[in-house]
Amino acid sequence: MTPTAPDRPQPLFRRIRRAWADAPAVVQVLAVAAIYFGFLTLIDFAGGKRSASRCSSVPASRSCSAR
């Protein structure tokens, strides 16, 4: 019987690309969503507390958007 394994191991990029192509669509969607969520979280953390604390000193009677 002839061996079915390749003569030499495939490069890592080719193995990852092949695994991505063979993965079910739901796995691909979840992976892209996780990367997108991580990217947006990184952007949020890089912005510091500026966006969260901008309205913290505004009294409850005034709207933050009125500033």
PDB file with SEQRES, HELIX, SHEET and CRYST1 records, atoms N, CA, C and O in Angstrom:
SEQRES   1 A   67  MET THR PRO THR ALA PRO ASP ARG PRO GLN PRO LEU PHE          
SEQRES   2 A   67  ARG ARG ILE ARG ARG ALA TRP ALA ASP ALA PRO ALA VAL          
SEQRES   3 A   67  VAL GLN VAL LEU ALA VAL ALA ALA ILE TYR PHE GLY PHE          
SEQRES   4 A   67  LEU THR LEU ILE ASP PHE ALA GLY GLY LYS ARG SER ALA          
SEQRES   5 A   67  SER ARG CYS SER SER VAL PRO ALA SER ARG SER CYS SER          
SEQRES   6 A   67  ALA ARG                                                      
HELIX    1 AA1 LEU A   12  ASP A   22  1                                  11    
HELIX    2 AA2 ALA A   25  ALA A   46  1                                  22    
HELIX    3 AA3 ARG A   50  SER A   53  1                                   4    
HELIX    4 AA4 CYS A   64  ALA A   66  5                                   3    
CRYST1    1.000    1.000    1.000  90.00  90.00  90.00 P 1           1          
ATOM      1  N   MET A   1       0.838  -1.178   0.000  1.00  0.00           N  
ATOM      2  CA  MET A   1       0.000   0.000   0.000  1.00  0.00           C  
ATOM      3  C   MET A   1       0.888   1.249   0.000  1.00  0.00           C  
ATOM      4  O   MET A   1       1.916   1.283   0.677  1.00  0.00           O  
ATOM      5  N   THR A   2       0.501   2.245  -0.738  1.00  0.00           N  
ATOM      6  CA  THR A   2       1.276   3.478  -0.845  1.00  0.00           C  
ATOM      7  C   THR A   2       0.978   4.396   0.357  1.00  0.00           C  
ATOM      8  O   THR A   2      -0.176   4.525   0.766  1.00  0.00           O  
ATOM      9  N   PRO A   3       2.004   5.022   0.909  1.00  0.00           N  
ATOM     10  CA  PRO A   3       1.753   5.949   2.026  1.00  0.00           C  
ATOM     11  C   PRO A   3       1.030   7.209   1.523  1.00  0.00           C  
ATOM     12  O   PRO A   3       1.309   7.704   0.431  1.00  0.00           O  
ATOM     13  N   THR A   4       0.118   7.704   2.323  1.00  0.00           N  
ATOM     14  CA  THR A   4      -0.637   8.902   1.930  1.00  0.00           C  
ATOM     15  C   THR A   4      -0.073  10.177   2.544  1.00  0.00           C  
ATOM     16  O   THR A   4      -0.479  11.277   2.169  1.00  0.00           O  
ATOM     17  N   ALA A   5       0.844  10.041   3.468  1.00  0.00           N  
ATOM     18  CA  ALA A   5       1.443  11.223   4.093  1.00  0.00           C  
ATOM     19  C   ALA A   5       2.421  11.891   3.127  1.00  0.00           C  
ATOM     20  O   ALA A   5       3.071  11.209   2.334  1.00  0.00           O  
ATOM     21  N   PRO A   6       2.528  13.221   3.187  1.00  0.00           N  
ATOM     22  CA  PRO A   6       3.491  13.895   2.307  1.00  0.00           C  
ATOM     23  C   PRO A   6       4.930  13.526   2.680  1.00  0.00           C  
ATOM     24  O   PRO A   6       5.208  13.140   3.815  1.00  0.00           O  
ATOM     25  N   ASP A   7       5.826  13.649   1.722  1.00  0.00           N  
ATOM     26  CA  ASP A   7       7.225  13.307   1.956  1.00  0.00           C  
ATOM     27  C   ASP A   7       7.858  14.214   3.007  1.00  0.00           C  
ATOM     28  O   ASP A   7       8.665  13.773   3.825  1.00  0.00           O  
ATOM     29  N   ARG A   8       7.483  15.468   2.969  1.00  0.00           N  
ATOM     30  CA  ARG A   8       8.038  16.417   3.942  1.00  0.00           C  
ATOM     31  C   ARG A   8       6.881  17.144   4.629  1.00  0.00           C  
ATOM     32  O   ARG A   8       5.803  17.272   4.047  1.00  0.00           O  
ATOM     33  N   PRO A   9       7.089  17.618   5.853  1.00  0.00           N  
ATOM     34  CA  PRO A   9       6.012  18.316   6.548  1.00  0.00           C  
ATOM     35  C   PRO A   9       5.669  19.641   5.850  1.00  0.00           C  
ATOM     36  O   PRO A   9       6.536  20.318   5.296  1.00  0.00           O  
ATOM     37  N   GLN A  10       4.402  19.978   5.896  1.00  0.00           N  
ATOM     38  CA  GLN A  10       3.940  21.214   5.264  1.00  0.00           C  
ATOM     39  C   GLN A  10       4.286  22.414   6.150  1.00  0.00           C  
ATOM     40  O   GLN A  10       4.338  22.283   7.372  1.00  0.00           O  
ATOM     41  N   PRO A  11       4.523  23.590   5.539  1.00  0.00           N  
ATOM     42  CA  PRO A  11       4.787  24.788   6.337  1.00  0.00           C  
ATOM     43  C   PRO A  11       3.580  25.131   7.221  1.00  0.00           C  
ATOM     44  O   PRO A  11       2.443  24.785   6.902  1.00  0.00           O  
ATOM     45  N   LEU A  12       3.849  25.807   8.321  1.00  0.00           N  
ATOM     46  CA  LEU A  12       2.800  26.149   9.278  1.00  0.00           C  
ATOM     47  C   LEU A  12       1.704  26.982   8.632  1.00  0.00           C  
ATOM     48  O   LEU A  12       0.521  26.733   8.867  1.00  0.00           O  
ATOM     49  N   PHE A  13       2.081  27.972   7.818  1.00  0.00           N  
ATOM     50  CA  PHE A  13       1.077  28.816   7.175  1.00  0.00           C  
ATOM     51  C   PHE A  13       0.132  27.986   6.313  1.00  0.00           C  
ATOM     52  O   PHE A  13      -1.076  28.226   6.315  1.00  0.00           O  
ATOM     53  N   ARG A  14       0.663  27.019   5.580  1.00  0.00           N  
ATOM     54  CA  ARG A  14      -0.177  26.182   4.720  1.00  0.00           C  
ATOM     55  C   ARG A  14      -1.119  25.314   5.546  1.00  0.00           C  
ATOM     56  O   ARG A  14      -2.269  25.099   5.165  1.00  0.00           O  
ATOM     57  N   ARG A  15      -0.616  24.809   6.700  1.00  0.00           N  
ATOM     58  CA  ARG A  15      -1.483  24.003   7.564  1.00  0.00           C  
ATOM     59  C   ARG A  15      -2.600  24.848   8.166  1.00  0.00           C  
ATOM     60  O   ARG A  15      -3.741  24.396   8.258  1.00  0.00           O  
ATOM     61  N   ILE A  16      -2.275  26.076   8.577  1.00  0.00           N  
ATOM     62  CA  ILE A  16      -3.298  26.964   9.139  1.00  0.00           C  
ATOM     63  C   ILE A  16      -4.310  27.343   8.067  1.00  0.00           C  
ATOM     64  O   ILE A  16      -5.514  27.335   8.324  1.00  0.00           O  
ATOM     65  N   ARG A  17      -3.834  27.676   6.863  1.00  0.00           N  
ATOM     66  CA  ARG A  17      -4.739  28.034   5.770  1.00  0.00           C  
ATOM     67  C   ARG A  17      -5.658  26.870   5.410  1.00  0.00           C  
ATOM     68  O   ARG A  17      -6.838  27.072   5.123  1.00  0.00           O  
ATOM     69  N   ARG A  18      -5.125  25.676   5.424  1.00  0.00           N  
ATOM     70  CA  ARG A  18      -5.938  24.497   5.103  1.00  0.00           C  
ATOM     71  C   ARG A  18      -6.979  24.230   6.197  1.00  0.00           C  
ATOM     72  O   ARG A  18      -8.121  23.873   5.905  1.00  0.00           O  
ATOM     73  N   ALA A  19      -6.567  24.409   7.467  1.00  0.00           N  
ATOM     74  CA  ALA A  19      -7.502  24.213   8.579  1.00  0.00           C  
ATOM     75  C   ALA A  19      -8.613  25.250   8.529  1.00  0.00           C  
ATOM     76  O   ALA A  19      -9.768  24.946   8.827  1.00  0.00           O  
ATOM     77  N   TRP A  20      -8.258  26.490   8.146  1.00  0.00           N  
ATOM     78  CA  TRP A  20      -9.270  27.555   8.035  1.00  0.00           C  
ATOM     79  C   TRP A  20     -10.260  27.224   6.916  1.00  0.00           C  
ATOM     80  O   TRP A  20     -11.465  27.423   7.071  1.00  0.00           O  
ATOM     81  N   ALA A  21      -9.762  26.731   5.816  1.00  0.00           N  
ATOM     82  CA  ALA A  21     -10.635  26.402   4.690  1.00  0.00           C  
ATOM     83  C   ALA A  21     -11.547  25.218   5.014  1.00  0.00           C  
ATOM     84  O   ALA A  21     -12.676  25.155   4.526  1.00  0.00           O  
ATOM     85  N   ASP A  22     -11.071  24.292   5.823  1.00  0.00           N  
ATOM     86  CA  ASP A  22     -11.859  23.110   6.163  1.00  0.00           C  
ATOM     87  C   ASP A  22     -12.773  23.325   7.367  1.00  0.00           C  
ATOM     88  O   ASP A  22     -13.622  22.480   7.654  1.00  0.00           O  
ATOM     89  N   ALA A  23     -12.613  24.440   8.073  1.00  0.00           N  
ATOM     90  CA  ALA A  23     -13.416  24.692   9.278  1.00  0.00           C  
ATOM     91  C   ALA A  23     -14.855  25.022   8.904  1.00  0.00           C  
ATOM     92  O   ALA A  23     -15.107  25.609   7.851  1.00  0.00           O  
ATOM     93  N   PRO A  24     -15.794  24.647   9.759  1.00  0.00           N  
ATOM     94  CA  PRO A  24     -17.191  25.017   9.502  1.00  0.00           C  
ATOM     95  C   PRO A  24     -17.366  26.537   9.533  1.00  0.00           C  
ATOM     96  O   PRO A  24     -16.577  27.244  10.161  1.00  0.00           O  
ATOM     97  N   ALA A  25     -18.376  27.021   8.870  1.00  0.00           N  
ATOM     98  CA  ALA A  25     -18.598  28.472   8.774  1.00  0.00           C  
ATOM     99  C   ALA A  25     -18.788  29.110  10.143  1.00  0.00           C  
ATOM    100  O   ALA A  25     -18.344  30.235  10.373  1.00  0.00           O  
ATOM    101  N   VAL A  26     -19.445  28.399  11.051  1.00  0.00           N  
ATOM    102  CA  VAL A  26     -19.695  28.990  12.371  1.00  0.00           C  
ATOM    103  C   VAL A  26     -18.380  29.215  13.122  1.00  0.00           C  
ATOM    104  O   VAL A  26     -18.261  30.184  13.872  1.00  0.00           O  
ATOM    105  N   VAL A  27     -17.407  28.349  12.936  1.00  0.00           N  
ATOM    106  CA  VAL A  27     -16.097  28.532  13.567  1.00  0.00           C  
ATOM    107  C   VAL A  27     -15.404  29.756  12.978  1.00  0.00           C  
ATOM    108  O   VAL A  27     -14.786  30.532  13.706  1.00  0.00           O  
ATOM    109  N   GLN A  28     -15.504  29.930  11.672  1.00  0.00           N  
ATOM    110  CA  GLN A  28     -14.900  31.095  11.039  1.00  0.00           C  
ATOM    111  C   GLN A  28     -15.556  32.381  11.514  1.00  0.00           C  
ATOM    112  O   GLN A  28     -14.867  33.365  11.786  1.00  0.00           O  
ATOM    113  N   VAL A  29     -16.879  32.385  11.617  1.00  0.00           N  
ATOM    114  CA  VAL A  29     -17.594  33.581  12.079  1.00  0.00           C  
ATOM    115  C   VAL A  29     -17.212  33.900  13.515  1.00  0.00           C  
ATOM    116  O   VAL A  29     -16.969  35.062  13.842  1.00  0.00           O  
ATOM    117  N   LEU A  30     -17.153  32.893  14.377  1.00  0.00           N  
ATOM    118  CA  LEU A  30     -16.773  33.131  15.768  1.00  0.00           C  
ATOM    119  C   LEU A  30     -15.331  33.634  15.884  1.00  0.00           C  
ATOM    120  O   LEU A  30     -15.041  34.491  16.718  1.00  0.00           O  
ATOM    121  N   ALA A  31     -14.445  33.115  15.066  1.00  0.00           N  
ATOM    122  CA  ALA A  31     -13.052  33.558  15.102  1.00  0.00           C  
ATOM    123  C   ALA A  31     -12.941  35.018  14.670  1.00  0.00           C  
ATOM    124  O   ALA A  31     -12.233  35.799  15.306  1.00  0.00           O  
ATOM    125  N   VAL A  32     -13.624  35.387  13.609  1.00  0.00           N  
ATOM    126  CA  VAL A  32     -13.583  36.778  13.141  1.00  0.00           C  
ATOM    127  C   VAL A  32     -14.220  37.697  14.173  1.00  0.00           C  
ATOM    128  O   VAL A  32     -13.716  38.794  14.412  1.00  0.00           O  
ATOM    129  N   ALA A  33     -15.324  37.267  14.791  1.00  0.00           N  
ATOM    130  CA  ALA A  33     -15.979  38.082  15.813  1.00  0.00           C  
ATOM    131  C   ALA A  33     -15.068  38.275  17.025  1.00  0.00           C  
ATOM    132  O   ALA A  33     -15.027  39.365  17.594  1.00  0.00           O  
ATOM    133  N   ALA A  34     -14.341  37.239  17.424  1.00  0.00           N  
ATOM    134  CA  ALA A  34     -13.429  37.350  18.564  1.00  0.00           C  
ATOM    135  C   ALA A  34     -12.282  38.308  18.257  1.00  0.00           C  
ATOM    136  O   ALA A  34     -11.888  39.100  19.113  1.00  0.00           O  
ATOM    137  N   ILE A  35     -11.751  38.238  17.051  1.00  0.00           N  
ATOM    138  CA  ILE A  35     -10.674  39.157  16.667  1.00  0.00           C  
ATOM    139  C   ILE A  35     -11.190  40.595  16.622  1.00  0.00           C  
ATOM    140  O   ILE A  35     -10.511  41.513  17.081  1.00  0.00           O  
ATOM    141  N   TYR A  36     -12.384  40.789  16.073  1.00  0.00           N  
ATOM    142  CA  TYR A  36     -12.990  42.124  15.995  1.00  0.00           C  
ATOM    143  C   TYR A  36     -13.256  42.675  17.394  1.00  0.00           C  
ATOM    144  O   TYR A  36     -12.971  43.842  17.661  1.00  0.00           O  
ATOM    145  N   PHE A  37     -13.796  41.854  18.284  1.00  0.00           N  
ATOM    146  CA  PHE A  37     -14.061  42.278  19.646  1.00  0.00           C  
ATOM    147  C   PHE A  37     -12.758  42.643  20.357  1.00  0.00           C  
ATOM    148  O   PHE A  37     -12.695  43.648  21.064  1.00  0.00           O  
ATOM    149  N   GLY A  38     -11.730  41.835  20.170  1.00  0.00           N  
ATOM    150  CA  GLY A  38     -10.432  42.132  20.770  1.00  0.00           C  
ATOM    151  C   GLY A  38      -9.846  43.434  20.254  1.00  0.00           C  
ATOM    152  O   GLY A  38      -9.274  44.212  21.018  1.00  0.00           O  
ATOM    153  N   PHE A  39      -9.988  43.670  18.958  1.00  0.00           N  
ATOM    154  CA  PHE A  39      -9.480  44.911  18.363  1.00  0.00           C  
ATOM    155  C   PHE A  39     -10.207  46.127  18.939  1.00  0.00           C  
ATOM    156  O   PHE A  39      -9.578  47.123  19.298  1.00  0.00           O  
ATOM    157  N   LEU A  40     -11.533  46.038  19.023  1.00  0.00           N  
ATOM    158  CA  LEU A  40     -12.296  47.160  19.577  1.00  0.00           C  
ATOM    159  C   LEU A  40     -11.991  47.368  21.063  1.00  0.00           C  
ATOM    160  O   LEU A  40     -11.958  48.504  21.534  1.00  0.00           O  
ATOM    161  N   THR A  41     -11.771  46.291  21.793  1.00  0.00           N  
ATOM    162  CA  THR A  41     -11.398  46.407  23.199  1.00  0.00           C  
ATOM    163  C   THR A  41     -10.043  47.078  23.335  1.00  0.00           C  
ATOM    164  O   THR A  41      -9.848  47.917  24.214  1.00  0.00           O  
ATOM    165  N   LEU A  42      -9.113  46.714  22.474  1.00  0.00           N  
ATOM    166  CA  LEU A  42      -7.795  47.345  22.496  1.00  0.00           C  
ATOM    167  C   LEU A  42      -7.899  48.841  22.226  1.00  0.00           C  
ATOM    168  O   LEU A  42      -7.247  49.644  22.894  1.00  0.00           O  
ATOM    169  N   ILE A  43      -8.710  49.210  21.254  1.00  0.00           N  
ATOM    170  CA  ILE A  43      -8.897  50.627  20.944  1.00  0.00           C  
ATOM    171  C   ILE A  43      -9.502  51.350  22.142  1.00  0.00           C  
ATOM    172  O   ILE A  43      -9.102  52.469  22.464  1.00  0.00           O  
ATOM    173  N   ASP A  44     -10.465  50.713  22.800  1.00  0.00           N  
ATOM    174  CA  ASP A  44     -11.107  51.318  23.963  1.00  0.00           C  
ATOM    175  C   ASP A  44     -10.108  51.522  25.089  1.00  0.00           C  
ATOM    176  O   ASP A  44     -10.093  52.579  25.719  1.00  0.00           O  
ATOM    177  N   PHE A  45      -9.268  50.518  25.352  1.00  0.00           N  
ATOM    178  CA  PHE A  45      -8.265  50.649  26.411  1.00  0.00           C  
ATOM    179  C   PHE A  45      -7.200  51.669  26.047  1.00  0.00           C  
ATOM    180  O   PHE A  45      -6.674  52.351  26.927  1.00  0.00           O  
ATOM    181  N   ALA A  46      -6.877  51.784  24.785  1.00  0.00           N  
ATOM    182  CA  ALA A  46      -5.867  52.745  24.359  1.00  0.00           C  
ATOM    183  C   ALA A  46      -6.371  54.178  24.522  1.00  0.00           C  
ATOM    184  O   ALA A  46      -5.573  55.096  24.706  1.00  0.00           O  
ATOM    185  N   GLY A  47      -7.683  54.374  24.457  1.00  0.00           N  
ATOM    186  CA  GLY A  47      -8.258  55.696  24.634  1.00  0.00           C  
ATOM    187  C   GLY A  47      -8.218  56.174  26.066  1.00  0.00           C  
ATOM    188  O   GLY A  47      -8.428  57.361  26.316  1.00  0.00           O  
ATOM    189  N   GLY A  48      -7.959  55.303  27.004  1.00  0.00           N  
ATOM    190  CA  GLY A  48      -7.897  55.683  28.404  1.00  0.00           C  
ATOM    191  C   GLY A  48      -9.277  55.915  28.983  1.00  0.00           C  
ATOM    192  O   GLY A  48     -10.279  55.414  28.472  1.00  0.00           O  
ATOM    193  N   LYS A  49      -9.310  56.687  30.063  1.00  0.00           N  
ATOM    194  CA  LYS A  49     -10.564  56.949  30.757  1.00  0.00           C  
ATOM    195  C   LYS A  49     -11.281  58.155  30.194  1.00  0.00           C  
ATOM    196  O   LYS A  49     -12.311  58.561  30.732  1.00  0.00           O  
ATOM    197  N   ARG A  50     -10.773  58.729  29.141  1.00  0.00           N  
ATOM    198  CA  ARG A  50     -11.347  59.942  28.580  1.00  0.00           C  
ATOM    199  C   ARG A  50     -12.812  59.758  28.221  1.00  0.00           C  
ATOM    200  O   ARG A  50     -13.633  60.609  28.563  1.00  0.00           O  
ATOM    201  N   SER A  51     -13.160  58.688  27.550  1.00  0.00           N  
ATOM    202  CA  SER A  51     -14.538  58.498  27.110  1.00  0.00           C  
ATOM    203  C   SER A  51     -15.457  58.125  28.267  1.00  0.00           C  
ATOM    204  O   SER A  51     -16.631  58.495  28.257  1.00  0.00           O  
ATOM    205  N   ALA A  52     -14.953  57.404  29.262  1.00  0.00           N  
ATOM    206  CA  ALA A  52     -15.805  56.965  30.358  1.00  0.00           C  
ATOM    207  C   ALA A  52     -16.003  58.066  31.392  1.00  0.00           C  
ATOM    208  O   ALA A  52     -17.082  58.164  31.976  1.00  0.00           O  
ATOM    209  N   SER A  53     -14.986  58.900  31.636  1.00  0.00           N  
ATOM    210  CA  SER A  53     -15.084  59.893  32.706  1.00  0.00           C  
ATOM    211  C   SER A  53     -15.496  61.264  32.192  1.00  0.00           C  
ATOM    212  O   SER A  53     -15.572  62.213  32.972  1.00  0.00           O  
ATOM    213  N   ARG A  54     -15.758  61.386  30.917  1.00  0.00           N  
ATOM    214  CA  ARG A  54     -16.093  62.686  30.356  1.00  0.00           C  
ATOM    215  C   ARG A  54     -17.350  63.257  30.996  1.00  0.00           C  
ATOM    216  O   ARG A  54     -17.425  64.463  31.231  1.00  0.00           O  
ATOM    217  N   CYS A  55     -18.330  62.422  31.280  1.00  0.00           N  
ATOM    218  CA  CYS A  55     -19.610  62.890  31.804  1.00  0.00           C  
ATOM    219  C   CYS A  55     -19.754  62.630  33.295  1.00  0.00           C  
ATOM    220  O   CYS A  55     -20.821  62.882  33.856  1.00  0.00           O  
ATOM    221  N   SER A  56     -18.718  62.134  33.949  1.00  0.00           N  
ATOM    222  CA  SER A  56     -18.884  61.760  35.355  1.00  0.00           C  
ATOM    223  C   SER A  56     -19.038  62.974  36.261  1.00  0.00           C  
ATOM    224  O   SER A  56     -19.636  62.858  37.331  1.00  0.00           O  
ATOM    225  N   SER A  57     -18.519  64.133  35.870  1.00  0.00           N  
ATOM    226  CA  SER A  57     -18.614  65.306  36.730  1.00  0.00           C  
ATOM    227  C   SER A  57     -19.866  66.139  36.443  1.00  0.00           C  
ATOM    228  O   SER A  57     -20.086  67.164  37.088  1.00  0.00           O  
ATOM    229  N   VAL A  58     -20.669  65.714  35.498  1.00  0.00           N  
ATOM    230  CA  VAL A  58     -21.884  66.457  35.149  1.00  0.00           C  
ATOM    231  C   VAL A  58     -22.983  66.088  36.133  1.00  0.00           C  
ATOM    232  O   VAL A  58     -23.241  64.903  36.345  1.00  0.00           O  
ATOM    233  N   PRO A  59     -23.648  67.089  36.749  1.00  0.00           N  
ATOM    234  CA  PRO A  59     -24.752  66.763  37.658  1.00  0.00           C  
ATOM    235  C   PRO A  59     -25.870  66.026  36.916  1.00  0.00           C  
ATOM    236  O   PRO A  59     -25.998  66.128  35.696  1.00  0.00           O  
ATOM    237  N   ALA A  60     -26.665  65.293  37.670  1.00  0.00           N  
ATOM    238  CA  ALA A  60     -27.720  64.483  37.076  1.00  0.00           C  
ATOM    239  C   ALA A  60     -28.774  65.344  36.394  1.00  0.00           C  
ATOM    240  O   ALA A  60     -29.456  64.876  35.482  1.00  0.00           O  
ATOM    241  N   SER A  61     -28.919  66.608  36.826  1.00  0.00           N  
ATOM    242  CA  SER A  61     -29.950  67.457  36.247  1.00  0.00           C  
ATOM    243  C   SER A  61     -29.566  67.945  34.847  1.00  0.00           C  
ATOM    244  O   SER A  61     -30.437  68.320  34.062  1.00  0.00           O  
ATOM    245  N   ARG A  62     -28.276  67.941  34.536  1.00  0.00           N  
ATOM    246  CA  ARG A  62     -27.825  68.402  33.217  1.00  0.00           C  
ATOM    247  C   ARG A  62     -27.458  67.225  32.348  1.00  0.00           C  
ATOM    248  O   ARG A  62     -27.023  66.184  32.839  1.00  0.00           O  
ATOM    249  N   SER A  63     -27.632  67.392  31.084  1.00  0.00           N  
ATOM    250  CA  SER A  63     -27.273  66.333  30.145  1.00  0.00           C  
ATOM    251  C   SER A  63     -25.793  66.444  29.801  1.00  0.00           C  
ATOM    252  O   SER A  63     -25.247  67.546  29.747  1.00  0.00           O  
ATOM    253  N   CYS A  64     -25.159  65.335  29.574  1.00  0.00           N  
ATOM    254  CA  CYS A  64     -23.744  65.329  29.205  1.00  0.00           C  
ATOM    255  C   CYS A  64     -23.545  65.945  27.826  1.00  0.00           C  
ATOM    256  O   CYS A  64     -22.511  66.560  27.564  1.00  0.00           O  
ATOM    257  N   SER A  65     -24.521  65.785  26.952  1.00  0.00           N  
ATOM    258  CA  SER A  65     -24.375  66.298  25.594  1.00  0.00           C  
ATOM    259  C   SER A  65     -24.513  67.820  25.543  1.00  0.00           C  
ATOM    260  O   SER A  65     -24.219  68.428  24.514  1.00  0.00           O  
ATOM    261  N   ALA A  66     -24.948  68.434  26.622  1.00  0.00           N  
ATOM    262  CA  ALA A  66     -25.104  69.889  26.638  1.00  0.00           C  
ATOM    263  C   ALA A  66     -23.771  70.585  26.802  1.00  0.00           C  
ATOM    264  O   ALA A  66     -23.694  71.801  26.625  1.00  0.00           O  
ATOM    265  N   ARG A  67     -22.735  69.870  27.128  1.00  0.00           N  
ATOM    266  CA  ARG A  67     -21.411  70.478  27.326  1.00  0.00           C  
ATOM    267  C   ARG A  67     -20.812  70.923  26.039  1.00  0.00           C  
ATOM    268  O   ARG A  67     -19.701  71.455  26.026  1.00  0.00           O  
TER     269      ARG A  67                                                      
END                                                                             
